[in-house]
Amino acid sequence: MRRRVPSTQALLCFEAAARHESFTKAAGELSLTQSAVQRQVVGLEFFLGVKLFRRARHGIVLTEAGLDYSRLVARRLDAVERDTLTVAGRGEAAGSLDLAVVPTFATRWLLPRLSGFRALQPGIHVNLETRTRPFLFADTDFDAALYAGTAADIANWPGTQATELLAEEVVPVCASSLIAPRRRLSPGQVAALPLLQQSTRPYAWRQWFEAQGVSGVRDLDGPRFDLFSMLAVAAAEGMGVALMPTMLIDAELERGELVTPCDRPLRGERAYYLVVPERKLGNPVLERFRDWLVSVTRRSSNA
């Protein structure tokens, strides 16, 4: 059955004209004449049976239908361009993986080690896109996800199989200037410092203080940050003390940008998992990546 899809040229002309709200500017971008762009858009309107633009005093403006359609078309064209670049860049390579990743774990733990996988599997390209919450794999093109959560979070992720990689251990960290001239603080003294909060883990400080036997702390007070990478920078700048997974701040601790004022790590309920949709089980490229990831995390845990 033939697909009812307009021509790619018509969609490209429409997307450019919608973005600029100008046939002339779209023509310049696409190296076409203004009349050629306008003909393509008129043909698209006839194909759809919908007016996409209306004439205005100073040119053209999108109709409501045109605005909605332009957003959809732009996303689809972006996806086609991304897929095209992936295939062109890969050439005859063995394959590629599209991974959804939590941002800070990706930048601070995975990326510094990914060259090791590249050396073992030079034909496999690993593409990363950030996601901070669970999603339905059926609605995406991801092959797997690297996700931080509890065992219950993972169990409730439908149609997936998960491999636990690293358990999360958190510890208070701050700039040395925040506690100078002291080098070590008691948990009670930590409670007197400005507490930096992680937005998605509002009760992290409460759990840490309870584990240390400290009560009566205003553990929900303090500025909130969406990402651990933001939290680490804020702590290094002396804004307060942050509760951070140790695996994400090795570099800052080694350089002395962050110090541990109270060396009492707490192993929390969360861990980092490789989550694979059931339809991808048995994918040889994904299995190679999983095997490598498991071996690296085991070495990291035993270090």
VEXDREN-2710 file (C-alpha; in Angstrom, 1 decimal):
% VEXDREN-2710
k/r/px/py/pz
1/MET/0.0/0.0/0.0
2/ARG/1.4/3.4/-1.0
3/ARG/2.1/5.7/1.9
4/ARG/0.2/9.0/2.1
5/VAL/3.3/11.1/2.7
6/PRO/4.1/14.5/1.1
7/SER/7.4/14.9/-0.8
8/THR/10.6/15.6/1.3
9/GLN/11.2/18.8/-0.8
10/ALA/7.8/20.1/0.2
11/LEU/8.4/19.4/3.9
12/LEU/11.8/21.0/3.8
13/CYS/10.4/24.1/2.1
14/PHE/7.5/24.3/4.6
15/GLU/9.8/23.8/7.7
16/ALA/12.2/26.5/6.6
17/ALA/9.3/28.9/5.7
18/ALA/7.6/28.2/9.0
19/ARG/10.8/28.8/10.9
20/HIS/11.5/32.1/9.2
21/GLU/7.9/33.0/8.5
22/SER/9.2/34.1/5.2
23/PHE/9.3/32.4/1.7
24/THR/12.2/34.7/0.8
25/LYS/14.4/33.7/3.7
26/ALA/13.5/30.0/3.3
27/ALA/14.5/30.3/-0.4
28/GLY/17.9/31.8/0.6
29/GLU/18.6/29.0/3.1
30/LEU/17.6/26.2/0.6
31/SER/19.3/27.8/-2.4
32/LEU/15.9/28.0/-4.3
33/THR/13.9/30.8/-5.7
34/GLN/11.1/32.4/-3.7
35/SER/8.5/31.2/-6.1
36/ALA/9.8/27.6/-6.0
37/VAL/9.4/27.6/-2.2
38/GLN/6.0/29.1/-2.4
39/ARG/4.9/26.5/-5.0
40/GLN/6.0/23.7/-2.8
41/VAL/4.1/25.1/0.2
42/VAL/1.0/25.6/-1.9
43/GLY/1.2/22.0/-3.1
44/LEU/1.6/20.8/0.5
45/GLU/-1.5/22.8/1.5
46/PHE/-3.4/21.2/-1.4
47/PHE/-2.2/17.7/-0.3
48/LEU/-3.3/18.3/3.3
49/GLY/-6.4/20.2/2.5
50/VAL/-5.4/22.7/5.2
51/LYS/-4.1/26.3/5.1
52/LEU/-0.7/26.5/6.7
53/PHE/0.0/30.2/6.3
54/ARG/-2.1/33.3/6.0
55/ARG/-1.1/36.6/4.5
56/ALA/-0.3/39.4/7.0
57/ARG/0.6/43.1/6.7
58/HIS/4.3/42.4/6.6
59/GLY/4.4/39.0/5.0
60/ILE/3.1/35.6/6.1
61/VAL/2.3/34.0/9.5
62/LEU/1.5/30.5/10.4
63/THR/-2.1/29.4/11.0
64/GLU/-2.8/27.4/14.2
65/ALA/-2.8/24.2/12.0
66/GLY/0.4/25.4/10.4
67/LEU/2.1/26.0/13.8
68/ASP/1.2/22.5/15.0
69/TYR/2.3/20.8/11.8
70/SER/5.6/22.8/11.7
71/ARG/6.5/21.5/15.2
72/LEU/5.8/17.9/14.2
73/VAL/7.6/18.2/10.8
74/ALA/10.7/19.8/12.4
75/ARG/11.0/17.0/14.9
76/ARG/10.7/14.3/12.2
77/LEU/13.2/16.1/9.9
78/ASP/15.7/16.4/12.8
79/ALA/15.3/12.6/13.4
80/VAL/15.9/11.8/9.7
81/GLU/18.9/14.1/9.6
82/ARG/20.3/12.4/12.8
83/ASP/19.8/8.9/11.4
84/THR/21.3/9.9/8.1
85/LEU/24.4/11.3/9.8
86/THR/24.7/8.1/11.9
87/VAL/24.6/5.8/8.9
88/ALA/26.9/8.0/6.8
89/GLY/29.4/8.3/9.7
90/ARG/29.3/4.6/10.4
91/GLY/29.8/3.4/6.9
92/GLU/30.4/-0.3/7.0
93/ALA/30.9/-0.3/10.8
94/ALA/29.7/-3.3/12.8
95/GLY/26.8/-1.4/14.4
96/SER/25.7/1.4/16.7
97/LEU/24.0/1.8/20.1
98/ASP/21.6/4.5/21.1
99/LEU/21.6/4.9/24.8
100/ALA/19.5/7.0/27.1
101/VAL/21.7/8.1/30.0
102/VAL/21.4/10.1/33.2
103/PRO/23.6/13.2/32.6
104/THR/26.1/13.3/35.4
105/PHE/26.8/9.6/35.4
106/ALA/27.4/9.8/31.6
107/THR/29.8/12.8/31.7
108/ARG/31.7/11.9/34.9
109/TRP/31.8/8.2/34.9
110/LEU/30.9/6.7/31.5
111/LEU/32.6/9.0/29.1
112/PRO/36.0/8.9/30.7
113/ARG/35.9/5.1/30.3
114/LEU/34.2/4.8/27.0
115/SER/37.4/5.0/25.0
116/GLY/38.2/1.6/26.5
117/PHE/35.1/0.1/24.8
118/ARG/36.0/1.9/21.6
119/ALA/39.5/0.3/21.7
120/LEU/37.9/-3.2/22.1
121/GLN/35.1/-2.6/19.6
122/PRO/36.2/0.1/17.1
123/GLY/33.3/-0.7/14.7
124/ILE/30.6/0.1/17.3
125/HIS/29.4/3.7/17.7
126/VAL/27.8/4.6/21.0
127/ASN/25.4/7.5/20.8
128/LEU/24.2/9.1/24.1
129/GLU/21.1/11.2/24.8
130/THR/20.2/12.4/28.3
131/ARG/17.0/11.2/30.1
132/THR/16.5/11.7/33.8
133/ARG/13.3/9.7/34.2
134/PRO/11.9/6.3/33.1
135/PHE/10.1/6.2/29.7
136/LEU/8.5/3.7/27.4
137/PHE/11.0/2.2/25.1
138/ALA/8.2/1.6/22.6
139/ASP/7.9/5.3/22.1
140/THR/11.7/5.8/21.4
141/ASP/14.5/4.3/19.3
142/PHE/16.8/3.7/22.3
143/ASP/18.5/0.4/22.5
144/ALA/19.0/0.6/26.3
145/ALA/19.2/3.1/29.2
146/LEU/21.7/3.8/31.9
147/TYR/19.5/4.8/34.8
148/ALA/19.9/5.5/38.5
149/GLY/17.1/4.3/40.7
150/THR/15.9/1.9/43.4
151/ALA/15.1/-1.8/42.8
152/ALA/11.4/-0.9/43.0
153/ASP/11.9/1.7/40.2
154/ILE/13.5/-0.8/38.0
155/ALA/10.9/-3.5/38.8
156/ASN/8.1/-1.2/37.8
157/TRP/9.7/-0.3/34.4
158/PRO/7.5/-2.4/32.0
159/GLY/8.9/-4.7/29.3
160/THR/12.5/-4.4/30.4
161/GLN/15.4/-6.4/31.9
162/ALA/18.0/-4.7/34.1
163/THR/21.6/-5.4/35.1
164/GLU/22.8/-3.7/38.3
165/LEU/26.1/-2.0/37.7
166/LEU/27.1/0.1/40.7
167/ALA/25.6/0.6/44.1
168/GLU/25.4/4.3/45.1
169/GLU/27.3/5.5/48.1
170/VAL/26.9/9.1/49.1
171/VAL/29.1/11.3/51.3
172/PRO/29.1/15.0/52.3
173/VAL/31.5/17.2/50.3
174/CYS/32.4/20.9/50.2
175/ALA/35.1/23.4/49.5
176/SER/38.0/23.3/52.0
177/SER/37.5/27.1/52.5
178/LEU/34.0/26.5/53.9
179/ILE/35.3/24.7/56.9
180/ALA/38.8/26.2/57.3
181/PRO/40.8/26.0/59.4
182/ARG/39.1/22.8/60.4
183/ARG/39.5/19.6/58.3
184/ARG/37.0/17.3/59.9
185/LEU/33.5/17.9/61.3
186/SER/31.0/15.9/63.3
187/PRO/27.7/15.1/61.7
188/GLY/26.1/17.7/64.0
189/GLN/28.6/20.3/62.8
190/VAL/27.7/19.4/59.1
191/ALA/24.1/20.2/60.0
192/ALA/25.1/23.8/60.8
193/LEU/26.5/24.4/57.3
194/PRO/24.4/25.5/54.3
195/LEU/22.9/22.3/52.8
196/LEU/22.8/22.0/49.1
197/GLN/19.9/20.0/47.8
198/GLN/19.4/17.7/44.8
199/SER/16.0/18.3/43.3
200/THR/15.1/14.7/42.5
201/ARG/16.2/13.4/45.9
202/PRO/14.6/15.8/48.4
203/TYR/15.1/13.5/51.5
204/ALA/18.7/12.5/50.9
205/TRP/20.0/14.7/53.7
206/ARG/17.3/13.4/56.1
207/GLN/18.4/9.8/55.4
208/TRP/22.0/10.7/56.0
209/PHE/21.4/12.5/59.3
210/GLU/19.2/9.8/60.5
211/ALA/21.9/7.2/59.8
212/GLN/24.3/9.4/61.9
213/GLY/21.9/9.6/64.8
214/VAL/21.4/13.4/64.3
215/SER/17.8/14.8/64.7
216/GLY/16.2/18.3/64.6
217/VAL/18.0/19.3/61.4
218/ARG/16.4/21.6/58.8
219/ASP/17.3/19.0/56.2
220/LEU/15.0/20.3/53.5
221/ASP/16.4/23.9/53.5
222/GLY/18.9/25.2/51.0
223/PRO/19.1/25.9/47.3
224/ARG/18.1/23.1/44.9
225/PHE/19.9/21.8/41.8
226/ASP/18.6/19.5/39.1
227/LEU/21.8/17.7/38.3
228/PHE/24.7/16.3/40.4
229/SER/27.1/18.2/38.1
230/MET/25.5/21.5/39.2
231/LEU/25.6/20.4/42.8
232/ALA/29.4/19.6/42.6
233/VAL/30.2/23.0/41.1
234/ALA/28.1/24.8/43.7
235/ALA/29.9/22.9/46.5
236/ALA/33.3/23.6/45.0
237/GLU/32.4/27.3/44.8
238/GLY/31.8/27.3/48.6
239/MET/28.0/27.7/48.5
240/GLY/27.5/24.9/51.0
241/VAL/27.9/21.2/51.6
242/ALA/26.5/18.7/49.1
243/LEU/25.7/15.0/49.5
244/MET/27.2/13.4/46.5
245/PRO/27.8/9.8/45.1
246/THR/31.5/9.2/45.5
247/MET/31.9/7.8/42.0
248/LEU/30.9/11.1/40.4
249/ILE/33.4/13.3/42.2
250/ASP/36.7/11.4/42.0
251/ALA/38.4/14.1/40.0
252/GLU/37.3/17.0/42.2
253/LEU/38.5/15.1/45.3
254/GLU/41.8/14.2/43.7
255/ARG/42.4/17.8/42.7
256/GLY/41.4/19.1/46.1
257/GLU/38.5/21.2/44.7
258/LEU/36.2/19.2/47.1
259/VAL/37.0/17.7/50.5
260/THR/35.0/15.3/52.7
261/PRO/34.4/17.1/56.0
262/CYS/32.7/14.1/57.6
263/ASP/33.9/10.8/56.2
264/ARG/30.8/8.8/56.9
265/PRO/29.5/7.4/53.6
266/LEU/26.0/6.1/53.4
267/ARG/25.0/3.3/51.0
268/GLY/21.6/4.3/49.8
269/GLU/18.7/2.5/48.1
270/ARG/19.7/3.6/44.7
271/ALA/22.1/2.0/42.2
272/TYR/23.0/2.4/38.5
273/TYR/21.5/0.0/36.1
274/LEU/21.7/-0.9/32.4
275/VAL/18.0/-1.3/31.4
276/VAL/17.3/-3.2/28.2
277/PRO/13.9/-3.5/26.5
278/GLU/12.9/-7.1/26.1
279/ARG/12.7/-6.7/22.3
280/LYS/16.5/-6.0/22.3
281/LEU/17.5/-9.0/24.3
282/GLY/20.0/-11.1/22.3
283/ASN/21.2/-8.1/20.3
284/PRO/24.9/-9.0/19.8
285/VAL/26.1/-5.4/19.7
286/LEU/24.2/-4.6/22.9
287/GLU/25.5/-7.8/24.6
288/ARG/29.1/-6.8/23.9
289/PHE/28.5/-3.4/25.4
290/ARG/26.8/-4.9/28.5
291/ASP/29.7/-7.4/29.0
292/TRP/32.2/-4.6/28.8
293/LEU/30.2/-2.4/31.2
294/VAL/29.8/-5.2/33.7
295/SER/33.6/-5.9/33.7
296/VAL/34.4/-2.2/34.1
297/THR/32.0/-1.7/37.0
298/ARG/33.3/-4.7/38.8
299/ARG/36.8/-3.4/38.6
300/SER/35.6/0.0/39.8
301/SER/33.8/-1.6/42.7
302/ASN/36.8/-3.6/43.7
303/ALA/39.2/-0.7/43.4
END
